[in-house]
Amino acid sequence: MSENKPAPAAKAATGDIEQELYQKRKKIYPREVHGLFAKLRLLGVAVLLGLFYILPWINYEGRQAVLFDLPARKFYVFDMVFWPQDFIYLTMLLVIAALSLFFFTALAGRLWCGFACPQTVWTELFMWIEHRIEGDRMQQIKLDKMPMNREKFIKKFTKHFLWLALSLYTGFTFVGYFTPIRELAAAIPTWDFGPWELFWIFFYGFATYGNAGWMREQVCLYMCPYARFQSAMFDQDTMIISYDPKRGEPRGTRKKGVNPREIGKGDCIDCTICVQVCPTGIDIRDGLQYQCIGCAACIDACDDVMDKMGYPRGLIRYTTENILAGKQTHILRPRIIVYGLILMALTVGTIVAIINKPSLEMDVIRDRNSLFRETGMGMVENVYTIKIINKDEKPHEFELSAEGMPGIKLNTQQKRIYAEPGSVVEIPVSIEADPDKLTERSTPVFFRLQATDEPDLQTSEEARFLGPVPGR
């Protein structure tokens, strides 16, 4: 049975409108731009990618300087070694990273997105390769419109071959932070990779190829949550990239050297170059938009046009909404000061904590089943579990003792405790005390742990000894 479907005109007449949930992507051809901010982006790309690709190849004291050795549960960062028990430091670093994002966003908008985000950094590199092979914006558009021929095939093949090679090397480098990269390189001729190593090389490689080569601005517009909640960190005094409508409107073309005021126009000549250089394809002249990643390419492009026209720079610039509205602005305001102080305190505190990171830790856990008990000899006994964490890179033998009350006796099956590097050793112990010498129901006692082969390696931990008090 066929179904009668209304014609488009009938749908419009009856108010039935079809809408697509996802707009089909229109390829963006960003134009190359030169200027101060382009140089800063290039510097950021060089430094960040340089660190990423070079760090795994640096050796330090006979081992890879930066290595996250998951099977051995060791994380090397030059002369520092972190164990799973040091997870608190990673937590603090993540808190500092999040707070830094809040601080710099409230201060100057999306600096992270425009200059340091991995998506931006690798996209810049992929676009550089694309421009070198296919040419600038108009050449790329012309190439895509022409039918497939020898020239087009060679350019497209070369571009994607280089993209794939760079992506796979990126995946290889990523895995090199978890498996010694020289061992990984030695396995290339025989293809003797472990299954997980091979999986992550290809997974990370194709993720780089897809995100930086194909999806590009789609990652920023649809996948990244930061674009959605950034407005919560903006206020009227946040430095953002903006077009000055008071100076630029009304727009219009004119000859070079013409005074715009004499022809009743603003400084904007409506050349649309600011749109052509935008990696997300927006028009900055439409105002603040969540699609803007703050790369400042439009500032460089507009300044170049203003120079050619003989007009002052800054039609598009870093400014605040208050300045554009003719109001007074405050860069140092309570939000910035509070963020800055908290960020500084956390950063300094974390650095000090990492520098003074102990090589030995001990936890004392009381037996929860009974507060205390009396032995056959009339003594009061408390039972504990001692947890010893050896964070040093070599094994140690330790001696355990207890002090804090007169006449106490430490009972343990292990007088000497052996702990491998990075290991956690748990031993049950008990303390006996004469009830006649107890003056409080809860008395502090101290467990002291000392390495027999290294006297400076020691630690102590306080615990409570519970028992009856005579005469009460």
Secondary structure, 3 states (H helix, E strand, C coil): CCCCCCCHHHHHHHCCCCCCCCCCCCCCCCCCCCCHHHHHHHHHHHHHHHHHHHHHHCEECCEECEEEECCCCEEEECCEEECHHHHHHHHHHHHHHHHHHHHHHHHHCCHHHHHCCHHHHHHHHHHHHHHHHHCCHHHHHHHHHCCCCHHHHHHHHHHHHHHHHHHHHHHHHHHCCCCCHHHHHHCCCCCCCCHHHHHHHHHHHHHHHHHHHHHCHHHHHHHCCHHHHHHHHCCCCCCEEEECHHHHCCCCCCCCCCCHHHHCCCCCCCCCHHHHCCCCCCCHHHCCCCCCCCCCHHHHHHHHHHHHHCCCCCCEEEECHHHHCCCCCCCCCHHHHHHHHHHHHHHHHHHHHHHCCCCEEEEEEECCCCCCEECCCCCEEEEEEEEEEECCCCCEEEEEEEECCCCCEEEECCCEEEECCCCEEEEEEEEEECHHHCCCCEEEEEEEEEECCCCCCEEEEEEEEECCCCCC
